[in-house]
């Protein structure tokens, strides 16, 4: 995964959000990174916990159904 340098500049009081480009990555790579971060209790998970992420409608549907399932006996 490439690291990117982000520059933050003063907004001159306009309170506009800086537009950041969207990037794509494979779900498998994404979940491996998150799994490792959860195992090692990385601080950035808590720091970024309120960030919004964009996911496809079908992935959202799968996640929603999965979260409503009861564990099997």
C-alpha positions in Angstrom: 0.0 0.0 0.0 1.4 3.3 -1.0 1.7 6.1 1.5 0.5 9.5 0.5 1.6 12.9 1.8 -1.3 15.3 2.5 -0.8 19.0 2.8 -3.1 21.0 5.1 -3.5 24.7 4.4 -5.4 27.4 6.2 -8.9 27.8 4.9 -8.9 31.6 5.5 -11.9 31.2 7.7 -14.2 29.7 5.0 -14.7 26.5 7.0 -14.7 24.5 3.8 -13.6 20.9 3.9 -10.5 20.0 1.9 -11.5 17.7 -0.8 -9.5 14.5 -0.7 -9.3 12.2 -3.6 -11.1 8.8 -3.3 -9.0 5.7 -3.7 -9.9 2.1 -4.2 -8.5 -1.0 -2.7 -9.5 -4.7 -2.6 -11.7 -5.6 0.3 -9.3 -8.5 1.2 -6.4 -6.1 1.7 -8.6 -3.6 3.6 -9.9 -6.3 6.0 -6.4 -7.7 6.6 -5.2 -4.3 7.6 -8.2 -3.7 9.9 -7.8 -7.2 11.4 -4.2 -6.6 12.3 -5.0 -3.1 13.7 -7.7 -4.6 15.9 -5.5 -7.4 17.2 -2.7 -5.0 18.1 -5.2 -2.4 19.4 -3.8 0.4 17.3 -4.6 4.0 18.5 -5.5 5.2 15.0 -8.6 3.0 15.0 -10.0 5.1 17.9 -8.7 8.3 16.3 -10.5 7.6 13.0 -13.6 5.9 14.6 -16.0 8.7 13.6 -14.8 8.9 10.0 -17.3 8.2 7.2 -16.4 5.6 4.7 -18.1 4.9 1.3 -19.0 1.4 0.4 -21.0 -0.1 -2.4 -24.7 -0.8 -1.9 -24.3 -4.5 -2.2 -21.5 -4.6 0.4 -23.7 -2.5 2.7 -26.6 -5.0 2.3 -24.3 -7.9 3.1 -22.9 -6.2 6.2 -26.4 -5.2 7.4 -27.8 -8.7 7.0 -24.7 -10.2 8.7 -24.9 -7.8 11.7 -28.6 -8.9 12.2 -27.8 -12.6 12.1 -27.8 -14.5 15.4 -24.8 -16.7 16.1 -25.5 -20.4 15.4 -25.4 -22.9 18.2 
